Amino acid sequence: MPRAEEDPSGTSVALLKNRLNASLERNRSLEQENEQLRQEIHNLKIQIASLRAQDSDRRSMMWKKLQGSISNNSFLQEKQMVQSNNTEEGLTCDNSISRPEFSGSPTATRERLPRVPKPPPKPTCLPQTPKTRKESSLLPPPPPPPPLPSKLQGGMIKAVQRVPEVVEFYRSLTRKEGKPDTRTGTLGIPAVTNAREMIGEIENRSAYLIAIKSDVETQGDFINFLTREVENAAYREISDVEAFVKWLDEELSYLADERAVLKHFPKWPERKADAMREAAFAYRDLKNLESEVSSFRDDMRQPTPVALKRMQALQDKLERSVHNVERVRESASKRYRDFKIPWEWMLDSGIIAQLKLGSMKLAKGYMKRVVIVMKFEAVLEDDELIIQGVRFAFRVHQFVGGFDEESRHAFQELKKLASNCQSSHCSQLNGLSETT
């Protein structure tokens, strides 16, 4: 009996020993795994440190090359400016001009030389004399400039007149055709991203920030000079504003990043500078479009569908540009007046009148091309071609507000040709009915 009572206690002790041994074995295996993980982490740290060292060496080499080229360019610009100043003042320059010492170390190349700005362009009319701040504060503000004389306004009012026949004939043809004049166009702007440039910008972020900091510290006098020029800019001709904006952009291109540097200068007149750019670029685009329309010639060697599509595309461009100006004219002209920027060019008597004259030129070319094709070429779908000509004539008539004498004459020829075609079709139908 006593042996039977001892057996359960011995069994439980053996079971506990087995559990203890299993726990110890598991702890040893976990310690081994931990040791292996520590070793792997140590190796990774060594690899990361080596990669960082290589990357820092590569960046320092690139920075030395960049700063070396920038310093050389700055030195050459300063030397040219000094030589030009000495020449204007009549001073004699010899080879004894001392040159600044250039050091290739990164600390010496981080700071660029202060920019010596070029003088701004002079206005074409009424050159302004520089005034001190006290004089400018005592003098009353100048009166607003008188409206620009427009020879086109009176000429276009006399030459361009509304022609009700265009509207009536267009509506009669569209009723017969049964197709509304619907023009749909999609203006897609593809989104272009360059992954390499983005990666390069991220890698050179530190050099970029250093260059911005250097410009903020060294280009203060240069930016203050530009600030005074922008604040005092007041022109009567939009062409002078265009020249001033071109000069300003050339000077600001010296900075590492215009926006990032100028935000550290609270006195910079950002709203006026942006308004001057907006006006100059809008006027430049309209002038380019005017030159494109005035130089347009209908090449009779081109197929008729290609030539008509070219005229339609140019008319689309004209209407879109004029409508954009008319849409923002009220708000933009107010801002321009506040900043002493010319705004009269946005009126209907300005460059818009020239664009509308170019639109009438397109209408004349379009109608003449249709008339020539209908008279001297065999066209299967002559009705459709006539409808296209009348539709384009109606479109330009509504856009311009009328036709001049030459456009009215071209429209009369197109209308006469359309009437002859309709009468010939009616006679053919009558002949067919008699034979049947």
Disulfide bonds with the S-S distance in Angstrom:
none
